Amino acid sequence: MPSFVDRVKISAKAGNGGNGCVSFHREKYVPSGGPDGGDGGRGGDVVAVADSNLHTLLDFRFHAKYFAENGAEGGNHKRHGGKGQDKVLKVPVGTVFLRETDSAVVADMSRDGMRKTLLRGGQGGYGNARFATPTRQAPNFAKPGMKTEPQTLWMELKTIADAGLVGFPNVGKSTLLAALTAARPKIADYPFTTLQPNLGIVQWKGVVFTLADIPGLVEGASEGAGLGSRFLRHVERTRLLFHVVDASGSEGRDPLEDFHVIREELRKYGETANTPQLVVLNKCDLVQEPACIQRLKTAFEQMGLHAFPVSAAMRTGFEPLMDQAVRLMAELPPVRVFNEAEAADSAPARGYTVRRDGSAYAVDGPAMQWLIDSVNFEDEESLNWFHRTLRNQGIIAALRAKGAGEGDTVRIGGMEFDFVE
């Protein structure tokens, strides 16, 4: 199995909030102590941290579930429960988290050391000391902590580089990267030698920028051919593309046709359709007729593109290419960072549905069990709060609209009640 993994699916869950405590002060010579139940602690968050020492998502392929710690329950003497421990996910710089439900970007870990909360822990429940008032001096109820729901997230590693080398396999991209930077990618004379993006640092006349060698693309890459969709995500952030073609046709292909095929795949993929491109006519040392190079330059100029003859193997012809690249870098916007959706607190949705269930009526919804858990059915004040909540949230009216009448059975969160107008 290859060690470079750039797309995985994980399940993450923030911690539940701790339950509030029902407690009354007990002390010698204090016969009627007041309520002193403490609040529950907040659940732990799920947090991502970008680490420049990591370069693959391989570890997340083998360990796909990440749960933060639940908040501690409140105690007597107004002792509040501790916050649950966060679950920290260390990821490579450039990792993007997407929600599976709507593909929204939850976090774009674009800088080393960046810290981002993916899921917020549930709020701790209030202890009974919170509910004491001049008219309610001995509340015999507390609130449970908010329960959280697991979420499925996709992680995608999108290489962060100022410029990227694209083109068919075996056109010399890795050799070009090695010639322009201190990077030492694997180089061999067969297609798909490069199976993962390689990064190098270019230093040219006082200007420094990062250059990525993107593994070779083929026709149908935007639809996944030749692992294309996996490779294409690594050019999404680039400010400039070096489109490398084999000017010599040493692989038996036409350079112009190669260029049109790759440009069409980039257009279909969509993310890099408007990224500026410089055409690199590589392997010019193998061209037998110099007029062929001029014909290629003229053809690209008619498309409105600059074409630069070079030989990566002989390390010649770089100056005009790099001078133009540096001029463009000064004018182009910074490396792309994806807009992030607001972090979810993982709390169950507040909505509900009312349906007929045989001879009874059922009220369903993620928050209904929390509502039931909040009630002390042996305490009149707590029951009154429960009935007010049902009325205020429109549940009584919704039941009536469904046909519920006096004495009918209503099921909420595993409990059964008689409907009372």
BASE-387782 format. One record per residue: residue in one letter; x, y, z of N, C-alpha, C, CB in turn. Coordinates in steps of 0.001 Angstrom, whole numbers, plus 500000, padded with zeros to 6 digits. Each point is the difference from the previous one (the first is absolute). Glycine has a CB too. Example, Ala and Ser with C-alpha at 12.3 -4.5 7.8 and 13.67 -1.06 7.14 Angstrom:
2
A513190494310507800499110501190500000500900501200500000498108498827501246/S501542502223498034500820501190500060499230501090500730501184499372497855/
end
This chain:
421
M500855498802500000499145501198500000500889501245500000498145498762501240/P501615502214497874500831501187499974499834500814501270499837500032497519/S501289500625502894499964500766501241499371501361499807502020498798500749/F497873501666497990499395501306499777498496499836499822502129500861498945/V497111499686502000498538499953499962499507501432500117499900497657501031/D499249502782498042499577501407500011498491500177500074502025500518498697/R497215498406501552498552500142500180499495498849500856499764501186497772/V499620499146503357499452498973500895498694500514500603502329499113500524/K496884499949500001498749500331500689500138499603501458498635499682497881/I500953501222503023500062499703501427498649500298500643502475500519500043/S497328498898501139498838500305500831500508500719501243498684497979499133/A500732503173501165500437500798501149498795500362500860501947500922498675/K498288499166502624498920500350500921500571500841501138498727497880499416/A500677503267500814500366500807501161499419499357501255500078502111498590/G500469498245502566499544499407501249498629500499500429502365499777500656/N496868499358500009498726500419500588500253500934501181498917497835499269/G500141503064500967500079500822501200499662499174501226499401502032498668/G501247498271502452499710499277501238498654500411500588502453499828500435/N496893499286500283498697500287500602500147500905501230499145497783499159/G499865503077501008499944500786501222499617499121501182499391502034498669/C500916498428502526499794499193501207498828500539500820502453499436500039/V496746499650500509498971500360500977500549499679501381498097499560498350/S502110501457502447500572499805501320499540501123500925502002498820499004/F497892500862502300499637501003501000501065500009501107497511499702499487/H502743501469500985501052500164500996499664499233501280500547502255499032/R500374496925501401499808499210501223501163500294500951498746498164498726/E500920502376502418501031500367500976499379499974501389501230501435498298/K499540498177502674499525499950501371499527501381500443501575498100500492/Y497306501930500179499366501234500490499435500870498869501572499940501937/V498415499532496828499358500727498892498919499069499456502131501354499402/P496690498658501220498982499004499649499410500182498609499487499857502395/S500485501347497098499337500234498703500952500711499044497750500126501141/G503314499164498501500955500584499065499383500172498629501866498968501277/G498603502011497997499461500276498674500593499105498925499643502332500718/P499894497809498058500525499197498882501463500372499728497675499841498985/D503163499130500784501408500298499718500568499088498908500263500771502369/G498854498787496737500453499166498878500760500819498972498051498490500362/G503137501025499227500828500710499028499648499660498565501798500036501678/D498719500764497409499762499808498574500906498904499439499317502410499800/G500219496963499144500833499043499280501038500722499149498096498367499972/G503000500959499722501057500584499182499686499904498514501636499414501778/R498945501483497479499818499985498546500774498825499394499693502523499976/G499746496886498979500679498903499312501224500485499247497824498821499796/G503110500291499990501209500344499261499718500278498538501296498616501580/D499538502219497813499879500322498584500841499034499165499589502423500572/V500093497514498140500867499318499034500762501095499264498409497984499729/V502915501980500374500849501096499524501033499467499014499668501242502172/A500554499498496743501046499660499029501165500968500171498286499080498364/V502934500398501507501217500814500087500878499645498806499887500118502556/A500545500911496697500851499777498831501454499856500428498396501298498558/D502271497673500914501387499704500362500815499810498717499270498917502196/S501714501941497594500803499951498774500891498758499925499970502487499975/N500157496769501124500802498771499990499232498804499455501257500884501943/L497439499287497827499173498913499454499744500240498519498910499647502250/H501020499262496979499865500145498552498985499043499392502346500747499953/T496966498483500846499034499031499488498883499806501019501807498842498661/L497043500669500848498863499698500874499913498502500298498777501983499061/L502337497329500780500006498545500139499463499543501352501940499926498454/D498470500742502635499566499560501340498486500033500145502148500844500933/F497184500088498380498547500124500116499271498906499222500281502465500285/R500418496868498825499376498878499286499818498809500933501032500782497842/F499889499035503098499947498841500895499277500304501300502119499211499003/H497730502055501335499291500385501223498992501070499609502000499450501513/A496739500162498353499016500881499376498982500593500970500295498661497967/K499792501029503344499028500534500955500716500849501045498492498003499636/Y501000503220500557500633500943500921498940500640500884501851500444498342/F498119499132502936498986500471500946500673500794501113498520498016499475/A500964503168500780500494500805501116499371499496501306500309502018498471/E500284498376502655499536499540501311498742500757500426502366499418500631/N496745499875500056498789500634500526500353500903501192498606498021499230/G500560503000500983500160500849501173499622499233501264499523502040498603/A501096498315502508499703499332501276498696500530500591502467499670500413/E496875499495500362498744500411500630500265500964501156498955497806499347/G500055503060500910500116500907501130499929499239501317498977501824498626/G501481498817502458499985499361501312499321500878501041502096498796499402/N497871500716501834499407500798501075500954501141500383498730497964500859/H500808502884500046500768501174500422500324500907498809500974498657501891/K498122501350497133500145500851498803501293499742499230498652501718501168/R501799497036498866501195499644499238499612499707498553501106499069502082/H499485501677497023499706499827498587500878498899499405499327502423499838/G500089496832499226500761498951499327501072500577499089497998498532500110/G503100500744499737501096500448499136499658499833498532501616499402501788/K499030501402497386499821499910498542500643498717499480499970502526499804/G499381496836499246500566498809499387501250500337499195497718498986499913/Q503179500069499995501250500212499269499726500053498494501296498826501832/D499343502133497513499847500130498549500676498824499293499921502522500210/K499547497124498636500662499027499125500726500806498907498226498155500465/V503091501769499532500818500794499077500460499125498843500761501496501889/L498995498960496888500410499296498795501132500791499346497665499020499669/K503542500434500335501119500638499311499982499582498532501378500042502137/V498637500960496981499844499725498573501066500758499210497512499635500304/P502781499925498465500946500739499164499461501385499627500853497818499105/V500048503124500712499599501316499505499379499821498614501844501168501337/G497008499480498446499279499854498734498801499078500082502125500418498870/T497659498959502289498853499105500170498705500809500082501467498319501187/V497523501227498097498681500633500009498997498990500552500588501496498008/F498600498944502961498935499164500566498671500409499375501274499722502187/L497966499298497330498702500256499397498937499149500675501100500572497816/R497731500038502477498867499232500546499425499116498906499470501830501669/E500252496929498666499446499096498992498579500406499615501434498150500899/T497804502400500036498589500292499736499813501063498929499506499379502342/D501346501654497650499801501090499034501276500429499290498130500758501406/S502978498508498808501295500295499371500551501379500370499317498524498126/A500160502087502932500504501299500441501395499831500598497641500816500435/V503235500171499311501345499990500558499920500402501476501027500559497729/V499299498525503153499987500272501436501295500699500421498515497991500378/A502607501594499016501283500596500348500968499827498843499604499544502446/D501174501485497296501092499944499030501287500277500770498507500758498044/M502260498195502200501206500112500825501161500469499130499179498170501555/S500825503115498151500894500554498982501328500519500543497979500586498743/R502207499445502591501241500531500568500529499063501076499246502347499507/D502054497538500568500613499175501034499637500551501374501898499393498449/G497685499719502447499616500399501340498565500477500126502336500584500341/M496935499493498552498613500458500039499156499023500822500271501119497741/R498837499434503069499122499195500866498551500382499702501787499839501827/K497375499158497962498616500250499611499077499002500700500761500907497762/T498178499617502863498998499135500625499043499484498923500173501281502195/L499785497414497659499116499372499004498601499790500567501983498863498964/L497938500642502273498727499734500665500104500486501435499527497994498511/R499476502761501942500006500511501363499251499040500927500119502366499127/G500408497472502069499392499110500974498654500504500491502270499308500673/G496929499774499842498673500353500506500082500821501278499100497925498970/Q499939502980501207499951500837501188499617499157501215499385502005498593/G501271498269502537499657499285501229498638500422500533502428499811500528/G496887499266500141498685500315500564500119500780501296499088497946498943/Y499897502849501365499979500782501231499629499124501191499389502044498685/G501294498199502446499622499352501245498808500700500631502368499280500340/N497023500091500701498771500584500550500238501321500720499115497703500229/A502148502594500127500271501288500641499669501161499057501805498918501385/R498245500823497311499701501035499009498529500407499998501861499111498624/F497280500004501855498562500220499862499350500517501282499979498201498296/A500834502097502705499456500527501254499567501452499817501476498436501321/T497321501877499121499462501364499975499330500261501346499654499942497461/P499968501311502806499297500265501262498729499188500171500936502267499926/T498421497392498950498759499223500099500231498505499763498746502020499235/R502432497620500256500336498589499780501305499744500747498828499906497700/Q501056499804503579501183499921500840500628498611500048499026501822501333/A500250497174498194500538498631500044499727499271498684499659499940502498/P500894500547496375499770499314498723500585498594500037500030502207498795/N499142496842500837500404498599500067500276499438498605498642499731502095/F501927501097497072500299499560498639501246500732499496497540499523499556/A503103499859499466501166500591499333499872499688498519501490499760502070/K499422500769497141499955499768498554501127499061499585498972502275499640/P500742496821499414501071499134499497500907500785499052498502497973500227/G502681501505499585500895500609499025499503499759498584501914499696501576/M498487501192497528499585499856498600500763498846499354499477502474499857/K499774496615499548500606498868499298500407500447498590498605498338501347/T502486501130498171500488500339498667499817498818499058501664501602500994/E498371498690497748499818498962498983501303499820499221497524500543499816/P502833498214499841501194499796499164499769500555498602500598497944501320/Q500461502527498075499927500527498641501059499333499132499122502205500862/T500551497634497873500953499436499044500677501138499254498619497888499751/L502696502087500236500789501029499328500925499357498982499886501468502036/W500283499195496829501016499612499023501222500877500206498240499247498332/M502922500146501618501257500737500063500684499902498636500243499546502504/E500109501597496940500707500035498717501267500826500154497830499757498720/L503275499681500839501271500723500031500194500690498656501001498348501660/K499012502979498364500188500802498788501316500759500160497469500233499596/T503528499357499631501347500557500126499984501519499915500929497910499004/I499819502725501891500120501456499980501305500357499288498657500241502168/A501244500325496652501163500409499222499627501214499163500885497626499935/D500094503253499832499750501178499174499812499613498539501338501387501597/A499415497625497945499937499590498598500009498482499915501170502117499277/G498251497365499642499939498555499813500411499605498601498198499881501689/L502447498972498209500398499428498710498946498982499587502479500356500490/V496880499847498359499008499054499510500381499549498600498207501076501408/G501267497790498197500273499473498665499863498495499987501534501910499542/F498610497511499278499912498551499847501124499306500769498930500307497744/P500913498403502544501114499261500613501223499999499084498354498549501234/N502813501463499375501273499843499295500376501184499104499574497577500067/V499900503622500253500415501176499221501150500740500671497668500213499134/G502767499308502054501162500583500645499702500946501135501091499756497876/K497721500135502724499648500923501096500918499802501207497611499996499216/S502642498751501149500848499742501158501431500461499755498552498056500593/T501935501749498191501343500478499659500059501516500071500351498003498528/L498579502655501031499939501463500057499986500478501449498767500043497806/L500459499280503055499967500368501412501381499862500619497608499275500142/A503087499632499547501332499774500548500990501053499510499503497553500118/A500315502920498647500916500997499441499768501383500598500081498680497889/L498676501623502479499670501340500490500079500124501512498545500258498034/T501428498615502678499965500030501465500994498981500549497569500726499982/A502443499187501339500846499004500658499257498686500220501248501852501114/A497511498060498379499228498770500171500647498866499212497887501338500336/R501962497445500163500556498825499335498903498959499778502257500439501053/P496828499831498021498932499026499729500543498778499277498340501865499891/K500892497063500165500366498788499267499863500281498504499241498503501925/I501786501173497305499994500249498562500337498698499288500672502432500324/A498483497189498715500252498793499208499297500146498662500219498567502084/D500203500624496955499492500130498638498797499083499776502309500598499209/Y496657499570501601498750499281499755498857500823500580501177497738500046/P497600502098499405498862500819500447499672499754501468499094499957497673/F500341501095502958499543499944501395501120499609500958497729499404499175/T503499501090500528501079499845500971499621500711501295501716499846498143/T497702501361501695499581500799501154498570499626500385501535501897499307/L498281497671501936498677499603500470499512500872501151500505497678499279/Q500232503374501039499548500954501005500625501349499683499746498181501762/P499592502914498606500569501324499721501326500180500741497679500935499666/N503284499650499649501281500340500610500134501514500028501054497834499200/L499431502692501907500141501441500175501466500395500016497848500063501273/G502441501103498136501340500559500057499920501508500161500882498123498580/I500204502478501875500078501442500176500858500589498883499721499774502515/V499685501145496726500725500684498930500531501324500533498556498905498224/Q502711501353501540500604501293500328500572500578498712500543499281502399/W498838501790497142500396500575498707500104501518500113498881498092498775/K502339502410501162500271501436500011499331500694501184500199499938497512/G499961499440503643499496500592501228498552499699500315501620501744499624/V497679497558499477498600499636500224499928498511500348499197501813498391/V500027497878502639499859498610500458498535499582499887501974500256501587/F497775498590497803498641499464499960500054498479499959499168502073498820/T499690497301501526499933498539500030499472499475498664499629500041502505/L500926498839497080499637499379498722499668498536500252501486501604498695/A497369497954500806499548498615500200500021499243498685498561500723501922/D501982498092498120499954499075498870498761499136500173502544499986499737/I496438500271499428498743499251500086500117498747499132498664502134500419/P501048496686500128500112498771499201499269500108498666500183498708502118/G500348500585496880499528500125498622498511499784499818502212499259499331/L497191501619499872498581499902499680499846499340498640499476502056501376/V499349497378498376499688499377498722498600500414499592501524498040500487/E498094501609498311498641500297499552498999499272500893500806500323497619/G498178500407502818499020499447500929500386500191501453499419498353498273/A501635502428501982500466500195501379498932500611500886502301500267499132/S496894500668500320498968500654500803498921499026500444500451502109498774/E499479496719500554499030498969500370500657498843500732498628500642498033/G502664499524502298500684498994500796500973499125499250498044500027501386/A502055500120497293500915499156499236501441500272500434498392499973498044/G502385498929502096501396500157500381500194500640501358500512500165497621/L498544499641503279500021500644501324499917501514499888501350498096500875/G498047502373498023499990501440499720499286500848501027500095499389497664/S498695500199502757499261500827500955500750500110501313497853499318498929/R502907499636501408500815500039501216501128501016499843499449497581500477/F501150502487498328501112500923499779499532501432499808501271498133498991/L497593502051500348499551501349499650499729500864501226499024499059497926/R500576500344503202499730500828501173501243500730500484498197498420500636/H502981501096498950501233500633500462500387501238499187500738497765500767/V498506502550498190500270501249499271498946501056500300501111498682498190/E497922501006502681498910500941500256500494501314500607498483498051500315/R502569501899500489500459501203500691501037500793499209499536498834502127/T501049500577496844501136500625499333499618501334499357500949497726499589/R499986503214500462499796501318499386500407499994498538500382501077502215/L500511498012497414500560499957498650500271498549499630501033502304500270/L498677497345498475500274498645499516501098500034498944497621499319500480/F503355499790499667500981499734498957499493498779499233501963500983501366/H497535499249497423499460498899499208501135499424499159497671501049499937/V502803497781500466501180499403499376499571499057498876501283500184502175/V499313500020496630499756499098498866501343499494499488497857501228499367/D502107497615500018501199499397499413500137500525498575499790497899501447/A501070503119498382500146500625498677500575499038498971500314502194501125/S500401496789499334500640499069499069499057498917499514502140500447501136/G496732499376499548499097498907499633500629498646500220498948501484498340/S501951498396502628500753498763500211499117498835500423501950501386500616/E496860498916499903499078498932500410499026499630498887500195500795502356/G500025499804496446499130499689498868498704500780499999500989497767499990/R498940503305500816498795500822500056500286501382499438499190498722502005/D499753501950497545500118501355499481499928500999501158498961499289497796/P502030501607502359500008500939501137498757500875500075502458500009499846/L497070500468498999498816500859500001498762499224500434501016501385498177/E498875497397501340498848499177500384500045499699501497499927498983497690/D501264500715502826500150499776501439499523501219500787501946498464499560/F498470502717499991499634501227500710498482500167500035502175501060499300/H497172498744499562498543500183499939499281498980500885500221500899497658/V500275497877502390499363498969500823500066500386501479500609498240498291/I500581502155502178500153500339501422499227501273500334502267498902500026/R497763502078499078499260501236500282498504499719500087501775501343498827/E497721497746500349498584499655500054499666499290501318499955499820497482/E500957499324503003499768499341501288499988501009501144501084497926499110/L499807503072500824500001501050501013498709500802499947502494500122499867/R497011500123498914498746500748499849498833499208500566500908501129497954/K499050497574501792498913499161500511500031499920501520500055498675497885/Y501140501267502669500122499947501458499508501291500622501942498442499794/G498304502668499499499374501262500373500788500879500934497934498850499672/E502760500562501312500639500812501034501160500837499472499331498276501637/T501303501281497264501182500700499485499783500554498601501411498516501392/A497333501601498195499713500426498634500574501374499690497937498635500074/N502107502255500907500468501370499771501390500271500564497637500701500037/T503066498249500388501349500190500527500957500317498857499515498427501917/P501300502629498193500962500334498933500959498840499734499842502424500642/Q500540497421498081500886498902499618501175500521499179498051498413500026/L503088500992500207501171500168499148500301498645499379500935501908501427/V499272498053497273500269498743499313501510499763499986497910500254498562/V502482498564501912501415499623500038500236498936498930500180500538502496/L500581499835496463500335499063498926501251499246500421498964501495498205/N500848497382502454501126499256500556500591499039498976498974500195502268/K502190499271498056500743499032499172500400500593498655498760498148501118/C501518503171498891500411500643498746501362499498499523498681502018500652/D502100497396500241501300499450499590499837498782499091500988500836502143/L497818498580497851499746498826499148499349500353498670499774498662502062/V499891502606497754499343500426498756501039500088498890498238501284501295/Q501485498035497584500952499953498882499948501261499148499776497525499979/E499068503036499832499845501180499145499598501198500863499341498547498018/P501526502485502090499679501197500792498719500685499550502421500301500378/A497231499546498341498780500641499496498762499450500691501119500358497795/C498961498424502694498846499398500697499686500779501283500595497722499053/I500449502703501636499785500756501234499337501332499698501991498891501042/Q498455501779497888499395501279499636498539499825499613502232500823499239/R497456498093500053498602499751499623499133499818501251500763498931497836/L499782500370503172499252499814501238499799501336500726500927497664500189/K500133503142499883499882501302500656498942500859499326502402499868500669/T497591500127497996499016500792499250498583499497500263501722500456498226/A498114498222501825498672499431500229499466500411501372500577498053498511/F500285501936502501499551500390501344499769501506500090501260498060500965/E499551502726498325499781501452499995498641500345499397502480500367499819/Q497099498871499171498680500227499401498876499680500988500962499468497743/M499337499718503266499022499722501073500095501021501124500119497569499444/G500818503379500425500186501001501046500841499518501162497838500925499348/L503022498066500410500821499419501064501486500167499709498181498351500470/H502606501863500574501457500041499885500535498572500046500098502299501090/A500758497362497954500628498680499972501517500181500094498088499030498607/F502550500147502256501427500155500287500725498682499735499496501778501732/P501403498201497274500788498783499736501051499802501094499634500278497511/V500413498528503071500989499676501027500444498557499824498982501672501602/S502083498004499111500407498605500131500260499762501479501015499905497642/A498066499414503012500179499734501426501196499091500235497539500281500357/A502685498775498737501124499072500164501335500725499884498589498152499075/M501506502803499973501247500743499800500056501275500833500111499069497700/R498750501263502970499897501205500831500303501262499202500646498640501991/T498683501486496890500179501182499148498636500619499668502124499006499023/G497895502311500701498804500714499550499093500478501121500125498650497974/F500335501284503268499124500336501123499792501498500199500765497916501055/E500209502913498571499942501416500377498752500712499494502464499999499988/P497188499948498709498766500692499564498755499468500706501068500388497780/L498877498286502423498846499394500667499868500511501426500251497960498573/M500826502007502187499928500376501403499827501506500180501418498028500545/D499150502758498558499787501454500071498520500335499842502307500391499072/Q497049498948499958498573500237499790499171499504501171500366499824497549/A500015499023503020499276499458501157500082500954501185500479497668499208/V500684502888501043500181500924501119499186501267499790502296499081500388/R497654501413498364499188501199499718498526499725500282501658500729498247/L497872498107501338498588499658500233499713499820501493499914498894497741/M501003500472502988499797499766501430499751501302500760501456497979499830/A499211503079499718499853501289500689498608500592499805502444500395499697/E496854499175499245498693500577499679498835499116500437501070501138498079/L499195497578502126498910499058500258499548500044501451500880498542498187/P497848501102502081499501499943501394500698498895500766497769500880499268/P502148499147502074500661498965500807499392498624499774500530501732501703/V500137497251498868499528498618499905498570499896500537502373499150500242/R496808500096499055498584499901500333499775499352501366499494499859497562/V499614500760503195499521499424501258498487499867499890501925501018501356/F497534497837498985498576499732499823499175500664501107500568497821498874/N498266502689500749499082500589500981499454498910500903499387501844498395/E500597498434502895499596499000500980498585500245500493502379499746500679/A496896499158499507498692500079500642500205500124501501498919498634498157/E500063501843502529500093500150501447500084498638500670498717502148499872/A502130497750501146500157498732500723498684499601500653502430500509500415/A497260498218499512498754499502500591500205499719501484499310499002497785/D499643501220503010500092499673501424499564498568500288499591502398500525/S500039496868498411499637498582500093498730499737500791502391499501499827/A496905501540500583498786499799500787498877499466499119500693501848501558/P498441497324498989498869499505499219499127501154499514500037497863501317/A499380501955497535499122501041499453498788500198500907500755499435497657/R498729501796502328498875500327500883498648499620499404501361501857500912/G498616497822497818498718499729499348499368498693500460500816501276498045/Y497940498539501579499277498784500375498931499730498951500434500400502474/T499064498383497530498881499628499136498948499307500844501517499777497984/V497236500384501638498880499340500680499341499076498992499625501967501589/R500180496769498798499398499037499078499049499081500764502044500090498511/R497069499315500729499068499008500579500710498655500042497947501246499125/D502056498103502008500660498707500172498988499011500552502251501102500389/G496990498281498701498921499115500423498922500808500696501606498082500232/S498081501537500998498975500730500750500597501159500796498666497893500146/A502654502269499794500674501054500762500568501054499049500559498350501833/Y500013502688498777500670501067499261501451500070500480497817501312499715/A503117498739499329501420500008500339500618501348499637500123497505499641/V500664503033501283500764501234499751501461499595499884498325501486501267/D502254498665497538501366499569499739500902501208499770499144497847499017/G502104501986501312500980501067499776501216499779500871498171501604499413/P503031498760500114501223499744500764499987500614501396501195499910497849/A498109501219502335500025500684501299498918499495500960500917502000498836/M498213497104500700498897499574500858500474499193501212498541499986497983/Q502474499156501814500493499219501122500647500910501041500351498030498477/W500364503012501033500591500960500928498911500702500816501934500335498418/L496943499972500930498892500645500705499461499088501101499413501284497913/I500395497440501767499492499058501003500991499849501149498727498777498210/D502571501142501452501016499841501042500084501208500922501268498543498449/S498204502596501080500067501226500799498937500069501086500932501127498018/V498147497931501971498827500104500878500092499015501163498616500734498040/N501091499770503141499797499142501169498485499817500138502162500811501188/F497369498021498413498552499788499941499371499842501387500323498931497774/E500476501075503253499466499951501354499962501388500634500867497667500224/D499535503341499016500049501362500530498997500862499246502439499733500642/E496662500909500057498933500777499355500555501167499189498468499356501861/E502527501341498685500559501138499266500644499552498692500387501186502172/S500294497669497867500640499488498786498951499594498966501958499206501368/L496934500184499113498919499636499088499365501234499367499575497954501368/N500245503077499426499448501245499452500905500585498921498889500442502196/W502426499499498027500958500475498983499871499165498725501590500769501817/F498248497920498342499876499107498846498773500369499173501141498159501284/H497728502060499378498774500346499270500133501364499329498653498631501619/R501991502320499043500206501308499378500879499886498753499754501089502251/T501265498077497837500893499816498860499270499393498815501908499728501573/L497259499247498686499220499395498920499092501034499341500074497792501191/R499348503063499628499087501010499455500780501079499232498388499568501909/N502723500889498685500776501081499378500643499574498684500432500908502271/Q499966497821497617500619499507498769498972499591498948501927499233501364/G496802500898498949498957499693499028499660498538499882500738501956498803/I499771497224502120499744498564499907498547499686500342502396499538500590/I497029501155500395498595499779500339499113500343498804500483500499502429/A499790500633496936499199500405498844500169499026498841500215502386500714/A501024497102499081500241499053498910499267498684500243502237501059499594/L497716498499501654499256498779500323498512500195499751501730499393501711/R497764501778498697498586500285499787499673500026498501499946501316502156/A500977499258497049499778500067498560499994498614499353501070502252499999/K499638496804500605500028498638499480498776499190500439502495500111500011/G496684500475500861498782499322500422500024499461501406499695499443497682/A501367500849503078500075499494501371498919500653500856502482499607499749/G496874499583501063498952500498500887500259499599501438498382499889498118/E500784500622502756500139499753501441500104498499500285498699502109500486/G502392497505500217500170498613500410500741499124499012497947500286501244/D502331500229497538500758499200499030501440499805500481498546500872498124/T502075498033501424501370499685500398500999500751499117499251497728500803/V501726502897499844501062500727499305501343499415500431498589502126499872/R502271497553499149501336499469500294501049501052499665499219497638499538/I501627502659501450501106500945499804501244499400500628498435502007499993/G502582497780499200501281499531500533499917498752500839500696502307499965/G498519496738499662499911498744500751499034500037501169502309499590499335/M497010501530500879499021500124501099498612500137499385501715501098501551/E497270498435499171498618500109499565499227500885500975500120497717498913/F499005503160500509499206500906500804498575500003499470502026501423500521/D497042498999500317498641500268499549499928501456499556499025498241501570/F500393501970497248499875501353499489498965500771500829500640499213497673/V499793501953502817499119500844500824499952501374499360500548498715502135/E498263501759497568499824501323499396500421501093501002498093499112498550/
end
